[in-house]
Amino acid sequence: MNDPHTRPQGRRLIFHHTGNPAEVLEISPFELQAPGAGEVLVRILAAPINPADLNTIEGTYGVKPELPAVPGIEGCGVVESSGSPEFASGDLVMFLRRASTWATHTTVPASSLFKLPAGIDPLQAAMLKVNPATAWRLLHGFETLKAGDCIVQNLGNSAVGRCVIQIARDLGIRTVSFVRRMEVVDELRALGADEVFTDDEEGLQAAKEVLGGANAALAFNAVGGDSALRLMKLLRESGTHITYGAMGRKPVTLPNGLLIFRDLRIRGLWVTRWVEQAPAAEIHEVYQNLTERIAAGKLVQPVDGSFALEAYQEALARLDSPEREGKVLFAPVAD
């Protein structure tokens, strides 16, 4: 016979110490707590596995969580109960701040939620916080671009790279993207990419011919090393080079000549800092814009597959599969 006083339970992935995610993660039940004043209990519909999540579990990310910790920096879900007048049961929401989303449920402050329109694809909505917003900030947060201007980027086939291509397409901004595999060229062109080249010296020379020299207004770097340097060589005088990732695990080297004679601006972007520091009205405006693009099918991120929480080992293994095409998510992760 069930005890009427027993609280409903959820499930979550948790780690008690940092290390290899496949080795330190474990599935754990927990009691759901009714939200307090200003809090909202959300049932998770989908939560992606991001590099930042894995780095956090490994202990190599810039922010160290208090242990034990539940991973998950973004996701979307449905409000189950609310202690805030801003949200009601049944509202579809996404998370603006780290919310331990690798779980069936999570309770968060109402201020960390953004209400989504009914009918939006939960998988796409779950990936809204990081990559689309990063792309938007790259295109809007550093220089005022006008139609016809050009940006250059490496890792053009990444989630952020694809978002940059799609948003720039609608703004009339030309994109030159560098990729590791030319097999993805047709796919990126279908999204609106103007030019796509291999990320090597041959690709650099081809890009110079297309641009008519060093004429790009902005450069978006997510690799580092020689790849980042090639982007610098395509920037116009006083152009801005923005690093938002380090997938190549190599430092950005700044040649003296480019700094002295070309007056390049070297910047960095961490979208989490923008979310934490920007005015609430600005954040709402940006995510409202991005949400409308997603709902209209104008901004799409590829999805490789989704897994139940209990299949986390399989999900982690899929990340390293050479056949993977797109994001891996936990979805649906709730009963």
DRENFIZA-503746 format. One record per atom (N, C-alpha, C, O): residue in three letters; x, y, z. Coordinates in steps of 0.001 Angstrom, whole numbers, plus 500000, padded with zeros to 6 digits. Layout:
REM residues N
ALAXYZ...
This chain:
REM residues 335
MET500836498806500000MET500000500000500000MET500883501261500000MET501809501359500805ASN500608502213499116ASN501423503417498999ASN501166504365500168ASN500027504553500594ASP502224504947500668ASP502140505931501743ASP501736507272501138ASP502478507818500323PRO500569507822501518PRO500126509084500933PRO501056510252501262PRO500997511298500616HIS501926510067502283HIS502839511138502668HIS504169511070501916HIS505009511957502070THR504368510031501106THR505605509898500344THR505621510915499203THR504677511001498418ARG506689511667499128ARG506811512664498060ARG507075511972496721ARG507726510928496683PRO506574512549495617PRO506889511988494301PRO508379512079494044PRO509057512973494549GLN508875511155493262GLN510310511095493005GLN510634511389491545GLN509836511138490641GLY511812511922491351GLY512364512100490027GLY513663511327489913GLY514064510626490843ARG514314511457488779ARG515604510802488549ARG516558511842487966ARG516139512768487271ARG517827511677488257ARG518813512612487739ARG520171511937487610ARG520457510943488277LEU520993512494486746LEU522381512075486638LEU523204512958487555LEU523014514174487585ILE524106512363488296ILE524854513100489304ILE526298512618489323ILE526566511456489018PHE527230513497489679PHE528619513073489874PHE529121513639491200PHE528861514794491539HIS529844512801491941HIS530330513159493266HIS531773513638493235HIS532241514274494179HIS532473513335492159HIS533828513846491956HIS534070513953490462HIS533411513273489676THR535008514800490063THR535263515032488650THR536063513884488046THR536765513147488737GLY535926513765486714GLY536629512703486003GLY535956512393484681GLY535139513170484187ASN536303511262484121ASN535700510808482871ASN534191510672483068ASN533762509921483944PRO533362511384482271PRO531909511325482478PRO531349509909482502PRO530461509610483300ALA531852509043481648ALA531343507672481595ALA531638506911482886ALA530971505923483195GLU532625507366483628GLU533028506673484848GLU532459507291486116GLU532231506583487098VAL532225508604486112VAL531813509258487365VAL530321509550487438VAL529802509799488526LEU529617509527486308LEU528176509772486344LEU527432508558486869LEU527859507421486666GLU526324508803487541GLU525443507719487970GLU524013508234488013GLU523777509424488223ILE523066507334487815ILE521655507700487873ILE521199507602489322ILE521545506651490023SER520423508582489769SER520044508625491180SER518621509153491317SER518264510127490654PRO517794508524492172PRO516453509063492436PRO516538510215493425PRO517495510312494193PHE515535511090493405PHE515475512171494387PHE514023512578494588PHE513185512385493706GLU513738513134495736GLU512386513566496054GLU512114514945495463GLU512928515859495599LEU510978515086494815LEU510594516377494273LEU510091517271495403LEU509325516844496267GLN510540518511495370GLN510141519475496381GLN509200520511495759GLN509441520989494651ALA508149520846496465ALA507251521888495986ALA508016523204495902ALA508791523516496806PRO507820523978494848PRO508549525240494707PRO508156526246495772PRO506993526337496165GLY509142527000496233GLY508869528063497185GLY508456529329496459GLY508268529321495242ALA508317530392497188ALA507935531675496598ALA508987532101495570ALA510182532140495864GLY508521532418494364GLY509429532847493310GLY510136531721492600GLY511001531965491759GLU509785530484492924GLU510413529316492294GLU509418528585491403GLU508206528761491523VAL509965527748490492VAL509136526988489566VAL509684525569489450VAL510886525373489273LEU508805524590489551LEU509167523190489336LEU508894522850487881LEU507765522978487406VAL509937522415487174VAL509837522146485739VAL510106520663485471VAL511072520091485976ARG509236520061484670ARG509480518699484166ARG510246518811482862ARG509776519438481913ILE511413518211482813ILE512303518355481660ILE511787517555480464ILE511433516383480592LEU511750518196479318LEU511409517519478068LEU512644517125477281LEU512677516050476681ALA513664517980477273ALA514875517700476511ALA516025518510477064ALA515842519646477501ALA517220517921477045ALA518424518600477515ALA519609518093476710ALA519886516894476719PRO520316518978476012PRO521442518543475186PRO522689518234475993PRO522839518678477131ILE523575517471475388ILE524901517218475955ILE525863518160475249ILE526172517978474072ASN526333519165475973ASN527242520161475410ASN528678519910475841ASN528913519292476880PRO529655520388475047PRO531051520273475482PRO531286520875476861PRO532070520343477646ALA530603521993477162ALA530779522618478475ALA530295521703479592ALA530863521706480684ASP529242520915479329ASP528773519952480329ASP529862518920480613ASP530159518612481767LEU530447518396479549LEU531477517366479705LEU532709517938480399LEU533292517290481268ASN533106519157480015ASN534256519794480665ASN534003520030482150ASN534916519909482966THR532753520371482501THR532403520576483906THR532555519282484686THR533098519279485791ILE532080518183484116ILE532192516884484777ILE533656516467484909ILE534055515865485906GLU534451516798483886GLU535871516447483901GLU536670517326484852GLU537775516964485256GLY536110518488485212GLY536811519409486084GLY537706520376485343GLY538574521002485951THR537512520514484017THR538366521376483206THR537672522658482761THR538275523469482059TYR536418522854483156TYR535688524051482742TYR536099525232483618TYR536632525050484712GLY535844526443483124GLY536239527647483841GLY535495527861485134GLY535972528579486013VAL534314527240485269VAL533513527355486491VAL533427525980487148VAL533057525003486496LYS533764525901488420LYS533744524633489149LYS532471524534489990LYS532219525405490823PRO531665523489489787PRO530446523356490582PRO530739522810491971PRO531759522163492205GLU529827523085492874GLU529910522475494196GLU529452521032494075GLU528391520761493513LEU530244520105494598LEU529942518680494464LEU529226518155495696LEU529451518639496806PRO528349517146495498PRO527955516525494225PRO527126517484493370PRO526495518410493878ALA527146517236492060ALA526473518141491142ALA525721517374490075ALA526082516251489721VAL524678517994489572VAL523895517460488458VAL524216518303487234VAL524025519518487281PRO524699517711486130PRO525054518489484949PRO523805519030484246PRO522670518706484594GLY524069519870483241GLY522984520378482411GLY522911521883482414GLY522351522473483338ILE523478522530481374ILE523484523985481325ILE522315524546480535ILE522046525746480603GLU521613523701479784GLU520449524206479054GLU519438523089478853GLU519721521918479107GLY518254523473478392GLY517192522507478173GLY515850523211478128GLY515768524431478273CYS514801522428477926CYS513456522982477984CYS512543522002478697CYS512855520819478828GLY511405522517479155GLY510493521658479885GLY509134522303480053GLY508847523357479487VAL508303521640480846VAL506943522092481106VAL506800522393482596VAL507233521603483434VAL506201523521482922VAL505983523882484318VAL504979522916484939VAL503876522739484422GLU505367522294486050GLU504458521409486779GLU503764522164487909GLU502571521974488144SER504497523005488597SER503888523850489633SER504747525099489778SER505953525082489531SER504092526182490185SER504788527459490202SER504493528239491474SER503350528324491926GLY505555528806492041GLY505416529723493157GLY505612531148492700GLY505871532042493505SER505485531360491377SER505655532686490798SER504435533043489958SER503925532188489233PRO503959534264490032PRO502814534668489213PRO503151534761487726PRO502248534886486898GLU504438534702487377GLU504857534828485989GLU504675533542485198GLU504652533566483968PHE504544532412485901PHE504440531127485221PHE503308530303485821PHE503021530376487016ALA502674529515484952ALA501563528664485380ALA501808527244484914ALA502573527008483978SER501157526305485571SER501264524910485189SER500924524736483715SER499912525249483236GLY501766524016483010GLY501547523780481584GLY502341524687480674GLY502423524428479473ASP502939525761481215ASP503761526649480394ASP504993525910479885ASP505620525150480623LEU505332526137478631LEU506554525596478058LEU507662526622478273LEU507485527799477962VAL508808526181478803VAL509871527117479167VAL511235526575478767VAL511414525372478583MET512204527499478634MET513603527120478512MET514372527812479623MET513886528761480240PHE515594527315479872PHE516391527798480995PHE517432528794480530PHE518178528528479588LEU517483529941481187LEU518455530969480860LEU519766530780481617LEU520800531314481214ARG519728530031482702ARG520934529825483503ARG521089528340483817ARG520148527556483695ARG522293527984484220ARG522585526583484558ARG521524526072485516ARG521261526687486549ALA520906524926485165ALA519737524504485931ALA519707523008486233ALA518651522474486572SER520849522321486115SER520896520883486428SER519825520133485649SER518977519459486235THR519867520254484317THR518797519744483468THR518938518281483071THR518052517744482406TRP520022517625483456TRP520128516192483169TRP519346515436484244TRP519905514685485043ALA518059515660484232ALA517174515127485263ALA515752515099484716ALA515468515681483669THR514878514429485423THR513474514441485021THR512796515731485430THR511852516174484775HIS513274516345486520HIS512686517581487036HIS513793518457487615HIS514856517971488002THR513522519742487665THR514415520662488346THR513602521848488847THR512626522256488217THR514010522396489984THR513344523569490552THR514299524745490459THR515442524664490908VAL513824525845489872VAL514688526995489615VAL513958528293489945VAL512729528304490021PRO514690529381490140PRO514039530689490297PRO513305531071489014PRO513781530778487917ALA512188531701489139ALA511413532109487966ALA512219533026487059ALA512014533037485845SER513136533793487639SER513946534724486855SER514889534028485887SER515428534668484984SER515096532728486061SER516001531995485186SER515265531286484046SER515862530501483309LEU513964531568483905LEU513171530913482871LEU512722531899481795LEU512562533093482048PHE512524531368480587PHE511986532146479478PHE510818531368478895PHE510970530200478537LYS509664531996478797LYS508459531312478328LYS508513531136476813LYS508859532061476079LEU508165529935476362LEU508210529584474946LEU506802529473474372LEU505852529205475107PRO506664529677473069PRO505342529522472457PRO504939528050472384PRO505785527175472199ALA503662527793472527ALA503157526421472412ALA503430525910470998ALA503308526649470022GLY503797524648470909GLY503991524032469605GLY505408524056469085GLY505700523410468079ILE506308524788469743ILE507693524816469298ILE508334523453469539ILE508032522791470532ASP509206523037468646ASP509886521751468763ASP510727521747470043ASP511637522567470173PRO510446520845470992PRO511185520860472262PRO512675520573472095PRO513486521063472880LEU513045519793471090LEU514462519514470876LEU515199520777470445LEU516290521065470937GLN514597521531469523GLN515214522784469103GLN515196523802470240GLN516168524530470440ALA514097523854470980ALA513998524790472098ALA515020524474473177ALA515529525384473831ALA515326523199473372ALA516289522804474393ALA517689523312474078ALA518512523462474982MET517965523575472807MET519285524037472378MET519322525545472133MET520264526050471522LEU518316526259472601LEU518180527684472314LEU519158528557473088LEU519661529543472548LYS519433528217474325LYS520176529121475194LYS521584529431474692LYS521975530597474658VAL522352528415474301VAL523792528601474095VAL524165528968472664VAL524658530068472413ASN523935528062471732ASN524469528254470381ASN523810529393469601ASN524525530232469053PRO522477529457469530PRO521875530582468816PRO522228531933469439PRO522491532898468721ALA522235532003470770ALA522568533271471427ALA524026533640471209ALA524348534817471050THR524913532647471199THR526317532920470900THR526459533489469498THR527174534470469294ALA525781532879468531ALA525827533375467158ALA525288534793467067ALA525857535635466372TRP524196535056467763TRP523592536387467740TRP524551537424468313TRP524719538500467738ARG525176537109469437ARG526102538044470067ARG527346538255469199ARG527863539371469134LEU527826537223468544LEU528963537381467643LEU528652538389466546LEU529501539198466174LEU527427538334466032LEU527041539193464924LEU526598540585465369LEU526615541517464565HIS526203540745466627HIS525647542016467083HIS526404542683468232HIS526212543874468477GLY527243541954468927GLY527811542472470167GLY529136543185470059GLY529646543667471070PHE529722543276468866PHE531076543815468756PHE531214544931467727PHE531912545914467979GLU530577544802466597GLU530584545842465577GLU529190545943464981GLU528417544985465020THR528878547091464437THR527606547275463759THR527793546914462287THR528368547681461514LEU527308545756461920LEU527446545280460548LEU526321545838459686LEU525224546111460174LYS526602545998458428LYS525565546415457479LYS525476545377456378LYS526414544610456162ALA524362545353455687ALA524161544395454606ALA525314544488453619ALA525706545578453204GLY525852543330453249GLY526972543283452326GLY528305543107453003GLY529276542715452355ASP528383543391454320ASP529613543146455055ASP529882541645455111ASP528987540831454883CYS531121541297455415CYS531499539876455425CYS532118539493456758CYS532877540261457349ILE531785538302457220ILE532440537730458393ILE533131536439457965ILE532728535801456992VAL534174536060458699VAL534853534790458460VAL534808533993459752VAL534851534568460840GLN534722532682459641GLN534649531842460836GLN535263530480460572GLN535172529951459465ASN535892529913461602ASN536301528522461515ASN535244527655462198ASN534304528172462802LEU535398526365462101LEU534429525414462644LEU533026525732462127LEU532052525726462879GLY532950526009460826GLY531683526419460220GLY530595525378460287GLY529415525706460162ASN530973524114460484ASN529979523046460560ASN529498522796461978ASN528668521915462204SER530007523559462938SER529568523395464320SER528168523961464495SER527626524591463587ALA527591523735465657ALA526249524260465923ALA526255525784465881ALA525357526386465293VAL527258526420466499VAL527329527875466460VAL527568528347465034VAL526934529298464579GLY528482527687464326GLY528772528062462949GLY527546528023462066GLY527342528916461243ARG526726527000462227ARG525492526891461453ARG524502527990461826ARG523815528537460964CYS524436528307463113CYS523537529391463536CYS524000530721462960CYS523179531527462523VAL525317530959462955VAL525861532179462365VAL525443532281460902VAL524998533338460454ILE525581531199460165ILE525240531197458739ILE523776531556458531ILE523453532369457664GLN522888530956459319GLN521454531177459124GLN521022532589459518GLN520218533209458822ILE521553533095460630ILE521192534448461053ILE521780535473460091ILE521103536426459706ALA523048535279459701ALA523689536208458769ALA522960536219457432ALA522807537273456814ARG522522535080456997ARG521747534985455738ARG520555535933455769ARG520310536654454802ASP519825535937456859ASP518626536775456962ASP518957538251457160ASP518117539114456906LEU520179538546457614LEU520597539934457820LEU521297540511456591LEU521607541701456552GLY521544539665455587GLY522250540136454402GLY523755540224454594GLY524438540920453842ILE524279539520455600ILE525713539499455873ILE526339538301455164ILE525834537184455274ARG527421538524454448ARG528111537438453747ARG528940536630454740ARG529514537183455678THR528996535316454524THR529775534443455404THR530803533656454616THR530506533113453552VAL532016533598455150VAL533079532727454651VAL533408531771455785VAL533904532188456832SER533135530506455582SER533284529513456641SER534370528508456288SER534480528066455144PHE535164528158457281PHE536205527144457105PHE535797525877457850PHE535312525932458980VAL536001524742457198VAL535589523452457754VAL536719522437457594VAL537643522631456804ARG536622521371458350ARG537630520310458257ARG537309519320457150ARG538219518722456575ARG536027519139456841ARG535610518161455835ARG534762518833454769ARG533759519476455080MET535160518688453527MET534422519328452440MET533107518613452130MET532303519105451338GLU532892517464452749GLU531635516743452529GLU530431517543453020GLU529302517271452613VAL530661518520453886VAL529550519277454467VAL529225520546453679VAL528310521281454051VAL529957520814452600VAL529785522066451868VAL528358522246451377VAL527754523295451604ASP527815521245450711ASP526460521376450154ASP525436521619451253ASP524487522382451072GLU525634520966452390GLU524697521124453505GLU524736522550454048GLU523694523131454349LEU525942523115454172LEU526063524486454674LEU525541525493453652LEU524936526498454023ARG525770525228452386ARG525243526121451349ARG523715526124451369ARG523085527151451120ALA523133524972451665ALA521669524897451737ALA521133525761452876ALA519997526231452820LEU521951525968453910LEU521554526831455026LEU521721528309454700LEU521170529172455384GLY522485528594453648GLY522704529987453273GLY524144530425453281GLY524421531614453119ALA525088529493453466ALA526509529856453461ALA526902530402452096ALA526514529857451063ASP527676531483452100ASP528125532067450840ASP529357531359450298ASP529401530984449126GLU530359531175451154GLU531590530508450735GLU532028529541451823GLU531930529849453011VAL532513528368451416VAL533006527372452365VAL534326526821451842VAL534407526387450692PHE535364526836452683PHE536688526371452285PHE537258525451453359PHE536797525438454500THR538273524683452963THR538966523847453942THR539791524736454867THR540311525771454452ASP539903524322456110ASP540613525116457115ASP542107524820457037ASP542666524147457903ASP542740525331455991ASP544171525148455776ASP544681526302454927ASP543923527213454594GLU545962526266454575GLU546552527365453812GLU545918527495452432GLU545750528607451931GLU545567526384451820GLU544900526439450517GLU543551527147450634GLU543192527956449779GLY542815526839451689GLY541539527504451912GLY541710528980452182GLY540889529790451749LEU542772529346452899LEU543050530754453174LEU543264531531451883LEU542713532618451707GLN544057530980450990GLN544319531668449722GLN543046531795448895GLN542816532825448262ALA542216530750448898ALA540949530810448161ALA540039531880448735ALA539354532584447992ALA540030532006450073ALA539197533021450725ALA539690534426450378ALA538877535324450160LYS541002534627450324LYS541547535937449971LYS541106536351448572LYS540798537518448329GLU541078535390447657GLU540651535698446291GLU539188536113446260GLU538820537061445566VAL538369535413447000VAL536931535723447030VAL536689537084447676VAL535860537863447206LEU537420537367448758LEU537235538621449485LEU537944539803448828LEU537691540961449163GLY538825539493447898GLY539617540567447309GLY540663541089448254GLY541004542272448227GLY541180540201449099GLY542179540578450090GLY541640540426451494GLY540728539638451747ALA542221541198452411ALA541807541138453820ALA540691542158454040ALA540954543321454345ASN539456541715453883ASN538326542652453913ASN537194542232454838ASN536124542840454797ALA537391541211455674ALA536321540774456568ALA536204541727457755ALA537209542201458284ALA534970542000458164ALA534736542896459302ALA534957542194460635ALA535484542789461575LEU534555540932460717LEU534631540167461953LEU535162538766461669LEU534960538226460581ALA535842538185462655ALA536309536805462574ALA535880536078463835ALA536093536573464942PHE535275534903463676PHE534777534127464808PHE535620532864464947PHE535619532005464065ASN536334532760466056ASN537269531660466266ASN536805530718467370ASN536538531146468493ALA536713529437467041ALA536378528420468035ALA537404527299468058ALA537149526236468623VAL538561527528467449VAL539566526475467312VAL540873526849467991VAL541389526092468814GLY541422528040467642GLY542716528438468163GLY543841528043467231GLY543593527564466124GLY545077528240467666GLY546233527836466889GLY546313528479465516GLY545946529641465341ASP546800527710464534ASP546967528214463173ASP545635528611462542ASP545580529538461734SER544582527921462904SER543266528241462352SER542844529653462740SER542322530397461910ALA543068530027464000ALA542738531379464456ALA543580532420463733ALA543084533493463392LEU544854532109463497LEU545746533035462800LEU545292533262461365LEU545367534383460862ARG544826532216460705ARG544340532376459328ARG543161533348459281ARG543045534140458346LEU542299533290460274LEU541179534227460313LEU541672535659460457LEU541145536568459814MET542681535865461298MET543221537213461488MET543719537798460167MET543572538994459917LYS544298536961459337LYS544874537424458079LYS543809537845457070LYS544130538410456024LEU542551537574457379LEU541459537953456481LEU540711539194456966LEU539803539672456286LEU541082539716458130LEU540382540866458692LEU540859542175458060LEU542044542355457778ARG539924543063457851ARG540266544402457377ARG540909545193458517ARG540902544749459665GLU541461546354458202GLU542089547188459221GLU541085547519460323GLU539954547921460052SER541521547341461568SER540696547560462761SER539538546564462874SER538580546805463609GLY539625545459462154GLY538622544409462287GLY538735543716463637GLY539741543854464333THR537712542982463998THR537658542355465324THR537677540835465219THR536910540235464465HIS538567540232465988HIS538725538774466059HIS538185538317467409HIS538684538734468454ILE537161537456467388ILE536474537047468613ILE536653535550468842ILE536309534740467981THR537179535195469973THR537323533782470343THR536199533395471293THR536009534027472332TYR535454532350470932TYR534368531885471793TYR534495530403472129TYR533662529857472853GLY535532529751471606GLY535754528339471887GLY537209527986471643GLY537964528779471082ALA537603526785472070ALA539000526350471940ALA539051524864471629ALA539744524102472303MET538313524460470603MET538219523035470282MET539561522435469876MET539790521240470063GLY540458523268469316GLY541773522764468934GLY542734522651470098GLY543821522091469955ARG542342523182471264ARG543159523145472485ARG544552523729472261ARG545528523275472859LYS544638524746471391LYS545892525444471154LYS545661526941471356LYS544590527447471022PRO546644527652471894PRO546459529077472179PRO546357529925470921PRO546799529526469843VAL545772531088471079VAL545723532062469993VAL547016532873470035VAL547332533516471036THR547757532829468927THR549020533557468825THR548786534878468099THR548169534900467034LEU549274535973468666LEU549028537301468107LEU550302537848467476LEU551199538284468197PRO550404537837466158PRO551601538387465499PRO551688539890465727PRO550686540598465624ASN552879540372466033ASN553064541796466309ASN552632542666465133ASN552016543715465324GLY552956542229463918GLY552655543031462743GLY551170543281462565GLY550760544388462216LEU550357542248462804LEU548916542418462649LEU548356543379463686LEU547402544106463412LEU548948543384464875LEU548475544293465912LEU548935545727465648LEU548163546673465801ILE550187545876465256ILE550742547220465095ILE550229547892463816ILE549733549018463850PHE550357547187462697PHE550078547818461414PHE548627547678460955PHE548173548431460093ARG547904546723461523ARG546507546532461116ARG545536546903462226ARG544330546993461995ASP546057547118463432ASP545231547556464565ASP544029546645464792ASP542909547120464983LEU544266545343464771LEU543177544392464985LEU542713544418466439LEU543510544634467352ARG541419544198466640ARG540843544076467975ARG540704542593468305ARG540140541827467523ILE541211542199469447ILE541153540796469868ILE540222540714471067ILE540502541297472115ARG539122539996470920ARG538094539930471958ARG537734538477472278ARG538165537547471597GLY536950538315473308GLY536454536999473680GLY534967537073473983GLY534447538139474314LEU534287535949473872LEU532854535892474167LEU532532534632474953LEU532865533518474547TRP531879534836476085TRP531302533750476887TRP529850534130477101TRP529547535035477878VAL528947533439476411VAL527554533872476414VAL526942533819477805VAL526004534562478096THR527458532952478666THR526959532880480037THR527157534220480761THR526283534659481509ARG528300534862480535ARG528539536154481163ARG527536537183480660ARG527033537995481437TRP527243537152479357TRP526257538084478806TRP524897537874479464TRP524241538846479838VAL524464536630479610VAL523174536343480236VAL523152536856481670VAL522131537362482135GLU524265536729482364GLU524319537142483771GLU524379538656483937GLU523908539187484943GLN524952539357482963GLN525224540782483159GLN524346541714482337GLN524185542877482709ALA523776541248481242ALA522982542121480381ALA521651542467481042ALA521147541690481853PRO521076543621480708PRO519754543968481227PRO518712542924480835PRO518781542350479749ALA517761542683481710ALA516737541666481466ALA515976541939480168ALA515633541005479443ALA515712543207479875ALA514976543552478662ALA515755543159477412ALA515170542697476432GLU517065543342477443GLU517903542971476297GLU517896541465476099GLU517762540984474974ILE518040540720477188ILE518043539262477105ILE516713538765476548ILE516684537894475678HIS515626539315477047HIS514295538911476584HIS514135539208475096HIS513596538389474353GLU514601540375474660GLU514462540752473250GLU515228539800472341GLU514721539388471298VAL516442539456472736VAL517256538549471919VAL516618537169471841VAL516491536607470753TYR516217536618472981TYR515644535269472963TYR514272535243472295TYR513885534230471712GLN513542536339472377GLN512272536407471658GLN512516536363470156GLN511800535677469426ASN513518537089469698ASN513885537082468285ASN514296535684467845ASN513840535191466813LEU515158535049468629LEU515643533714468269LEU514521532682468309LEU514454531795467457THR513642532801469302THR512516531874469400THR511627531966468170THR511182530944467648GLU511368533175467705GLU510535533360466515GLU511195532750465291GLU510511532183464439ARG512506532858465191ARG513223532251464071ARG513119530728464110ARG512922530082463081ILE513254530163465315ILE513157528714465461ILE511745528233465134ILE511570527252464411ALA510742528926465669ALA509349528534465435ALA508988528606463951ALA508154527840463469ALA509631529543463228ALA509350529712461799ALA510193528783460930ALA510049528779459707GLY511071527994461553GLY511918527085460789GLY513088527766460103GLY513701527190459203LYS513410529009460526LYS514510529750459908LYS515835529551460635LYS516882529984460155LEU515787528901461780LEU516992528656462567LEU516902527243463130LEU516127526970464046VAL517702526360462569VAL517611524939462905VAL518995524403463245VAL519974524686462554GLN519061523627464322GLN520290522920464668GLN520076521424464436GLN519034520888464812PRO521041520750463827PRO520865519320463549PRO520861518494464825PRO521622518759465755VAL519997517492464855VAL519895516576465989VAL520271515176465528VAL519694514650464576ASP521234514581466203ASP521650513219465863ASP520727512193466499ASP520336511224465848GLY520376512391467754GLY519507511439468433GLY519254511844469870GLY519910512741470399SER518302511181470495SER517961511460471884SER517925510158472670SER517646509094472118PHE518208510255473957PHE518352509081474810PHE517671509324476156PHE517581510458476627ALA517201508253476753ALA516689508325478119ALA517860508525479070ALA518997508190478739LEU517586509067480245LEU518642509255481233LEU519373507959481539LEU520597507935481666GLU518611506893481653GLU519214505598482006GLU520185505109480943GLU521025504254481222ALA520083505641479720ALA520966505232478615ALA522122506212478457ALA522614506420477348TYR522556506814479564TYR523593507842479459TYR524908507304478922TYR525632508024478234GLN525233506046479224GLN526470505480478684GLN526403505404477163GLN527378505706476475GLU525268505007476652GLU525075504935475203GLU525121506328474580GLU525694506518473507ALA524514507297475261ALA524521508671474759ALA525940509228474703ALA526318509867473721LEU526727508991475749LEU528101509478475778LEU528943508817474690LEU529783509462474064ALA528709507530474475ALA529454506822473425ALA529111507377472049ALA529967507437471167ARG527856507781471871ARG527433508309470568ARG528166509596470226ARG528367509899469050LEU528567510356471234LEU529277511609470996LEU530560511395470200LEU530958512256469416ASP531199510260470398ASP532476509982469733ASP532311509181468447ASP533300508803467819SER531077508922468057SER530848508139466844SER531186508955465599SER530747510100465484PRO531956508394464662PRO532256509128463424PRO531018509352462563PRO531035510191461662GLU529948508614462831GLU528712508772462067GLU527780509828462659GLU526739510133462077ARG528148510381463806ARG527256511352464453ARG527073512584463587ARG528029513125463033GLU525826513015463483GLU525505514205462708GLU524557515091463522GLU523337514979463396GLY525101515943464331GLY524268516828465135GLY524379516561466618GLY525222515788467074LYS523512517216467353LYS523524517135468810LYS522945515826469314LYS522071515220468695VAL523468515415470466VAL522918514298471222VAL522229514891472446VAL522806515716473154LEU520991514465472687LEU520206515023473794LEU519646513922474669LEU519517512773474247PHE519314514295475903PHE518483513472476764PHE517061513943476548PHE516693515047476949ALA516240513073475892ALA514854513477475621ALA514078512302475065ALA514593511592474201PRO512838512065475534PRO512296512697476739PRO512946512075477972PRO513251510883477982VAL513154512870478992VAL513814512379480192VAL512880512325481372VAL513325512156482507ALA511584512467481126ALA510612512413482216ALA509514511429481888ALA509239511157480719ASP508882510892482928ASP507755509980482718ASP506577510739482141ASP505526510150481891
